[in-house]
Amino acid sequence: MAMPRPTAAQFAYGSCTVIFSTLAMLLLSQTSSGPGIALIAVAGLALGLLVALTVPLPGTRAATAVPAHRLTADRERVQVSAAARVSAGSGEATRGRAA
């Protein structure tokens, strides 16, 4: 199974994260040694990868938790609405026959 290609948003967010986080870490740490710079570069790449993978994909939404009382209230509203339609429909039919 092939891996999906990254979207433009994932690529942009990941690239910006790598550049800016690496630059910030280099400036804040003021390191000038080779191993220190390499460690910061690897940390920036890891952070950019993490950001790119957590960008939501198009067409997918995060599942939102709905409280149980909301589900029950919605279900009751639908049942009452359906019952009202049935009773209204049967009333019209009897009136039509009587006329």
N, C-alpha and C positions, 0 to 999 in steps of 0.2 A: 504494500500500500504506500503510495507516494505521499510525501509531506506537502501540505498546502503551501502555496507561495505567500509570503507576507504581504499585507496590504500596504498601501502608500502611507496610511496613518501609523501603522506599526513601524515601518521603516523610518519615518520622520521622527517620531517620538524616541525611538531607540537611538538613532544617530545623534540627535540633540542631547540626549541624556549622556551618552558616552563623551561627547565633546565637552559639554559644560561641567559635568561632574569631575572628569579627569583634570580639566584646567583648574577648577576650584580646589581639588585636593592637592594638586602640585603647588599652587600658590599658598595654600594654608600650611602645608607641611614644610615648605621651603627646603625640600630635599634636593641634593645634587648628585647623589650616588646612583650608579646604574641599577643596582637591585631595588632601591627605593622607588625609582621611576618606573621600573618594570612592574613592581607590585601595585603601584597606583594605576598603571595602565590596565592591568588585569582586573582590578577592582572596578574601574570605569566600564570596561567591556561587560563584566558580569552584571553591573547595575543597568546598563543599557539593554542587555538581553532580558532582564527581569521586567523592565518597563515595556519593552516591545511585546512580550508575551502576555502581559496583563491588559493591554489595550483591547477593549471589546471588539469582537468581529462584527461586521455588518450583518444585520438580520437576526442577531441574537440579543436577547434581553436577559438581564439578571432576574432570577425568580424572586418575587417579592412575597413575603409571608403575609397572609391575610388572616386576621384574627378569627377564631371560630365563631364568635358571636356575629361577625359580619356575614359569614357564609350562611348561618342559620337565618338571619334577617332577610338576606337576598332570596333564599329558597322559599321562605314564607311569603314574601312579596310576589314571587312568581306564581305560587300556588293560589293566592288570593286573586291575582289578576286573571288567571286561567278560569277560576271558578266564576268570577264575575262575567267573563265573556260567555261562558256556557249558559249561565242563568239568563243573561240578557238575550242571547240567541233563542232560547226556548220560549221566552216571553213574547218575542216578536212573532214567532211562528204561531202561537195560540191566538194572538190578536188578529193575525191575518186571516185565520180560518173563521173567526167569529164574525168578521165584517162582511 
